[in-house]
Amino acid sequence: MEIKLKTCPFCGGKAIMEAWDMVPFEKIHLGGDGKWYGVSCSECECSGPDRLSIDEAAQAWNKRMESKDAIQIIQCKDCRFREGAPGQPNIMCGNMKDDDFCSYGERR
């Protein structure tokens, strides 16, 4: 069965399904097939939530918020706080690269 994945909501890049083994205590408590599944972007490397099945991971990735409810996500290079402006909301701004994304920022 082919899983249809939407493109990345941030950069429009190709989405890829990934799987990795659970650690032993997760297998005991969570069951399933012993794997976690998740989707990530091949371009900007953002990722969706981890799920116990391929279908659940695809569904979580493909879910989009209505734009009226969405949090503004911008690239650091476009943020008014990039140069350390007063009132900088995120202490990590100084460690971010220009092509990183953030939901704390505001467009210049």
N, C-alpha and C positions, 0 to 999 in steps of 0.2 A: 504494500500500500504506500503510495507516494504522499508525503506530507507537504502541504503548501505552506511556505513561510513568507510573510510580508517582508519587504525590505526594511532596513534599519530606520527607526523613526527619527533618528538624529542626523544621520549623514546620507541615508539612501543606499548604503552599501548592502552587499549580499549577506543574507543570514545563513548561518550554518548550524546544524544540530550536532551537539556533542554529548558524549556519554563517558562516565567514569565510574569505577568501582566504589561501592560503599565500604567503609571501614567495618570490621566485624560487629561492633556493638550496634551499628545502624541496621545491618542485615537482620540481627536478632529482633530488634524493636520495630522496624519498619516493614520488613518482609519484601514483597515484590520480587523482582528478578535480580536483586543485589546491585543495581546500578542507579545512579542519578542521571538525569537528562536535563539539558539546558540548551538554549540557543544564544549565539553571540554573533556579532557583526564581524565580517572578515576585514573591514576597513578600519573602523574606529575602536573596535574591540569592546564595545559596550555589551552587556549581557542581560538576559532576562532571568527570572527566578528559576531555581532548580526545582525539578519535579520528579516524581517516581515513575512516570511513563513518558514515552515519546509524545503521545497525544496531548497529555496535560502540559508538557513543556511548549509544544507548538501553540496550543490554545492561549497560554499565558503570554507568549511572545507576540502573537497576532492581535491580542486585545489592545485597543487604543482608546484613550480617553477622548471625550468630546472636547473640542478646543476651549470651550468656555470654562472647563474644569481643570485644564492642564496647567501644570507648573511650567513657567518659562525656563527653558534650558538654552544656555548660550555657550559659545566657545569663549575661552579665557581671553583670546586676542581681541574679542569684541566687547569686553566688559569694562565699565568705567572704573572698577576697582583694580584693574590689572597693574597699574603703576603704584599701588599702595595708597589710594585716595583715602581721606579720612572717612570713618564709618565703615571700613571694610568688614563685611559680615562673616568672612570665612578666614580663619587663621592660616589655612593651607594655601591661600592665594600665592604666596611667595614661592611655594614649591611646585606650582602647576606649570605645565608647558602651554604654549600658545594654542595648540590644537586640542587641549583637554576641554571637557565639558563641565558645567557647573549649574546648579539650580539656585545658588545664592546670589548670583550676580545681577547686574542691570546693564542693559545696552548703553553704549556711549552716546 
